[in-house]
Amino acid sequence: MVVGISADKQAAQARFRGKHGLPYTLLCDTDHKVAKAYGVWKEKKLYGRKYMGTERTTFVIGPDGVVQEIFSKVKPAGHAAEVLEKL
């Protein structure tokens, strides 16, 4: 099962899901509780400006609920193939 989680509101996620034809569930984390629990709500920098945001990360969680693999600082290009190779 694949589940995506982001801080975006439900309407924005629906547009994104439709635009890219994603066949999986997207969950909202607008209060950042999940991101904080998984340690991916971090300080980021862009053009010298600091702000808080989600570090794009993939977690592979086994049927027993235990995290089996973590892919940090994910770049979308080629990432799906990288995950499939590990699985």
MODELLER restraints for C-alpha pairs under 7 A, 6 or more apart:
rsr = mdl.restraints
at = mdl.atoms
rsr.add(forms.Gaussian(group=physical.xy_distance, feature=features.Distance(at['CA:2:A'], at['CA:24:A']), mean=6.00, stdev=0.5))
rsr.add(forms.Gaussian(group=physical.xy_distance, feature=features.Distance(at['CA:3:A'], at['CA:24:A']), mean=6.13, stdev=0.5))
rsr.add(forms.Gaussian(group=physical.xy_distance, feature=features.Distance(at['CA:3:A'], at['CA:25:A']), mean=5.14, stdev=0.5))
rsr.add(forms.Gaussian(group=physical.xy_distance, feature=features.Distance(at['CA:3:A'], at['CA:26:A']), mean=5.87, stdev=0.5))
rsr.add(forms.Gaussian(group=physical.xy_distance, feature=features.Distance(at['CA:4:A'], at['CA:25:A']), mean=6.23, stdev=0.5))
rsr.add(forms.Gaussian(group=physical.xy_distance, feature=features.Distance(at['CA:4:A'], at['CA:26:A']), mean=4.54, stdev=0.5))
rsr.add(forms.Gaussian(group=physical.xy_distance, feature=features.Distance(at['CA:4:A'], at['CA:27:A']), mean=6.07, stdev=0.5))
rsr.add(forms.Gaussian(group=physical.xy_distance, feature=features.Distance(at['CA:5:A'], at['CA:26:A']), mean=5.59, stdev=0.5))
rsr.add(forms.Gaussian(group=physical.xy_distance, feature=features.Distance(at['CA:5:A'], at['CA:27:A']), mean=4.67, stdev=0.5))
rsr.add(forms.Gaussian(group=physical.xy_distance, feature=features.Distance(at['CA:5:A'], at['CA:28:A']), mean=5.89, stdev=0.5))
rsr.add(forms.Gaussian(group=physical.xy_distance, feature=features.Distance(at['CA:5:A'], at['CA:29:A']), mean=6.51, stdev=0.5))
rsr.add(forms.Gaussian(group=physical.xy_distance, feature=features.Distance(at['CA:6:A'], at['CA:27:A']), mean=6.57, stdev=0.5))
rsr.add(forms.Gaussian(group=physical.xy_distance, feature=features.Distance(at['CA:6:A'], at['CA:28:A']), mean=5.53, stdev=0.5))
rsr.add(forms.Gaussian(group=physical.xy_distance, feature=features.Distance(at['CA:6:A'], at['CA:29:A']), mean=5.55, stdev=0.5))
rsr.add(forms.Gaussian(group=physical.xy_distance, feature=features.Distance(at['CA:7:A'], at['CA:28:A']), mean=5.73, stdev=0.5))
rsr.add(forms.Gaussian(group=physical.xy_distance, feature=features.Distance(at['CA:7:A'], at['CA:29:A']), mean=4.55, stdev=0.5))
rsr.add(forms.Gaussian(group=physical.xy_distance, feature=features.Distance(at['CA:7:A'], at['CA:30:A']), mean=4.39, stdev=0.5))
rsr.add(forms.Gaussian(group=physical.xy_distance, feature=features.Distance(at['CA:7:A'], at['CA:32:A']), mean=6.47, stdev=0.5))
rsr.add(forms.Gaussian(group=physical.xy_distance, feature=features.Distance(at['CA:8:A'], at['CA:28:A']), mean=6.17, stdev=0.5))
rsr.add(forms.Gaussian(group=physical.xy_distance, feature=features.Distance(at['CA:8:A'], at['CA:30:A']), mean=6.20, stdev=0.5))
rsr.add(forms.Gaussian(group=physical.xy_distance, feature=features.Distance(at['CA:9:A'], at['CA:28:A']), mean=6.09, stdev=0.5))
rsr.add(forms.Gaussian(group=physical.xy_distance, feature=features.Distance(at['CA:9:A'], at['CA:30:A']), mean=6.50, stdev=0.5))
rsr.add(forms.Gaussian(group=physical.xy_distance, feature=features.Distance(at['CA:10:A'], at['CA:28:A']), mean=6.24, stdev=0.5))
rsr.add(forms.Gaussian(group=physical.xy_distance, feature=features.Distance(at['CA:13:A'], at['CA:26:A']), mean=6.83, stdev=0.5))
rsr.add(forms.Gaussian(group=physical.xy_distance, feature=features.Distance(at['CA:35:A'], at['CA:41:A']), mean=5.13, stdev=0.5))
rsr.add(forms.Gaussian(group=physical.xy_distance, feature=features.Distance(at['CA:35:A'], at['CA:54:A']), mean=6.72, stdev=0.5))
rsr.add(forms.Gaussian(group=physical.xy_distance, feature=features.Distance(at['CA:40:A'], at['CA:54:A']), mean=5.52, stdev=0.5))
rsr.add(forms.Gaussian(group=physical.xy_distance, feature=features.Distance(at['CA:40:A'], at['CA:55:A']), mean=5.17, stdev=0.5))
rsr.add(forms.Gaussian(group=physical.xy_distance, feature=features.Distance(at['CA:41:A'], at['CA:52:A']), mean=6.79, stdev=0.5))
rsr.add(forms.Gaussian(group=physical.xy_distance, feature=features.Distance(at['CA:41:A'], at['CA:53:A']), mean=5.56, stdev=0.5))
rsr.add(forms.Gaussian(group=physical.xy_distance, feature=features.Distance(at['CA:41:A'], at['CA:54:A']), mean=4.65, stdev=0.5))
rsr.add(forms.Gaussian(group=physical.xy_distance, feature=features.Distance(at['CA:41:A'], at['CA:55:A']), mean=6.40, stdev=0.5))
rsr.add(forms.Gaussian(group=physical.xy_distance, feature=features.Distance(at['CA:42:A'], at['CA:52:A']), mean=5.53, stdev=0.5))
rsr.add(forms.Gaussian(group=physical.xy_distance, feature=features.Distance(at['CA:42:A'], at['CA:53:A']), mean=5.61, stdev=0.5))
rsr.add(forms.Gaussian(group=physical.xy_distance, feature=features.Distance(at['CA:42:A'], at['CA:54:A']), mean=6.14, stdev=0.5))
rsr.add(forms.Gaussian(group=physical.xy_distance, feature=features.Distance(at['CA:42:A'], at['CA:55:A']), mean=6.53, stdev=0.5))
rsr.add(forms.Gaussian(group=physical.xy_distance, feature=features.Distance(at['CA:43:A'], at['CA:50:A']), mean=6.59, stdev=0.5))
rsr.add(forms.Gaussian(group=physical.xy_distance, feature=features.Distance(at['CA:43:A'], at['CA:51:A']), mean=5.57, stdev=0.5))
rsr.add(forms.Gaussian(group=physical.xy_distance, feature=features.Distance(at['CA:43:A'], at['CA:52:A']), mean=4.47, stdev=0.5))
rsr.add(forms.Gaussian(group=physical.xy_distance, feature=features.Distance(at['CA:43:A'], at['CA:53:A']), mean=6.31, stdev=0.5))
rsr.add(forms.Gaussian(group=physical.xy_distance, feature=features.Distance(at['CA:44:A'], at['CA:50:A']), mean=5.63, stdev=0.5))
rsr.add(forms.Gaussian(group=physical.xy_distance, feature=features.Distance(at['CA:44:A'], at['CA:51:A']), mean=5.40, stdev=0.5))
rsr.add(forms.Gaussian(group=physical.xy_distance, feature=features.Distance(at['CA:44:A'], at['CA:52:A']), mean=5.83, stdev=0.5))
rsr.add(forms.Gaussian(group=physical.xy_distance, feature=features.Distance(at['CA:44:A'], at['CA:53:A']), mean=6.34, stdev=0.5))
rsr.add(forms.Gaussian(group=physical.xy_distance, feature=features.Distance(at['CA:45:A'], at['CA:51:A']), mean=6.36, stdev=0.5))
rsr.add(forms.Gaussian(group=physical.xy_distance, feature=features.Distance(at['CA:55:A'], at['CA:73:A']), mean=6.14, stdev=0.5))
rsr.add(forms.Gaussian(group=physical.xy_distance, feature=features.Distance(at['CA:56:A'], at['CA:72:A']), mean=6.74, stdev=0.5))
rsr.add(forms.Gaussian(group=physical.xy_distance, feature=features.Distance(at['CA:56:A'], at['CA:73:A']), mean=5.40, stdev=0.5))
rsr.add(forms.Gaussian(group=physical.xy_distance, feature=features.Distance(at['CA:56:A'], at['CA:74:A']), mean=5.43, stdev=0.5))
rsr.add(forms.Gaussian(group=physical.xy_distance, feature=features.Distance(at['CA:57:A'], at['CA:71:A']), mean=5.59, stdev=0.5))
rsr.add(forms.Gaussian(group=physical.xy_distance, feature=features.Distance(at['CA:57:A'], at['CA:72:A']), mean=4.69, stdev=0.5))
rsr.add(forms.Gaussian(group=physical.xy_distance, feature=features.Distance(at['CA:57:A'], at['CA:73:A']), mean=5.79, stdev=0.5))
rsr.add(forms.Gaussian(group=physical.xy_distance, feature=features.Distance(at['CA:57:A'], at['CA:74:A']), mean=5.60, stdev=0.5))
rsr.add(forms.Gaussian(group=physical.xy_distance, feature=features.Distance(at['CA:58:A'], at['CA:70:A']), mean=5.82, stdev=0.5))
rsr.add(forms.Gaussian(group=physical.xy_distance, feature=features.Distance(at['CA:58:A'], at['CA:71:A']), mean=5.00, stdev=0.5))
rsr.add(forms.Gaussian(group=physical.xy_distance, feature=features.Distance(at['CA:58:A'], at['CA:72:A']), mean=6.69, stdev=0.5))
rsr.add(forms.Gaussian(group=physical.xy_distance, feature=features.Distance(at['CA:59:A'], at['CA:67:A']), mean=6.62, stdev=0.5))
rsr.add(forms.Gaussian(group=physical.xy_distance, feature=features.Distance(at['CA:59:A'], at['CA:69:A']), mean=5.89, stdev=0.5))
rsr.add(forms.Gaussian(group=physical.xy_distance, feature=features.Distance(at['CA:59:A'], at['CA:70:A']), mean=4.75, stdev=0.5))
rsr.add(forms.Gaussian(group=physical.xy_distance, feature=features.Distance(at['CA:59:A'], at['CA:71:A']), mean=6.48, stdev=0.5))
rsr.add(forms.Gaussian(group=physical.xy_distance, feature=features.Distance(at['CA:60:A'], at['CA:67:A']), mean=5.87, stdev=0.5))
rsr.add(forms.Gaussian(group=physical.xy_distance, feature=features.Distance(at['CA:60:A'], at['CA:68:A']), mean=5.48, stdev=0.5))
rsr.add(forms.Gaussian(group=physical.xy_distance, feature=features.Distance(at['CA:60:A'], at['CA:69:A']), mean=5.04, stdev=0.5))
rsr.add(forms.Gaussian(group=physical.xy_distance, feature=features.Distance(at['CA:60:A'], at['CA:70:A']), mean=6.44, stdev=0.5))
rsr.add(forms.Gaussian(group=physical.xy_distance, feature=features.Distance(at['CA:61:A'], at['CA:67:A']), mean=4.34, stdev=0.5))
rsr.add(forms.Gaussian(group=physical.xy_distance, feature=features.Distance(at['CA:61:A'], at['CA:68:A']), mean=5.47, stdev=0.5))
rsr.add(forms.Gaussian(group=physical.xy_distance, feature=features.Distance(at['CA:62:A'], at['CA:68:A']), mean=6.10, stdev=0.5))
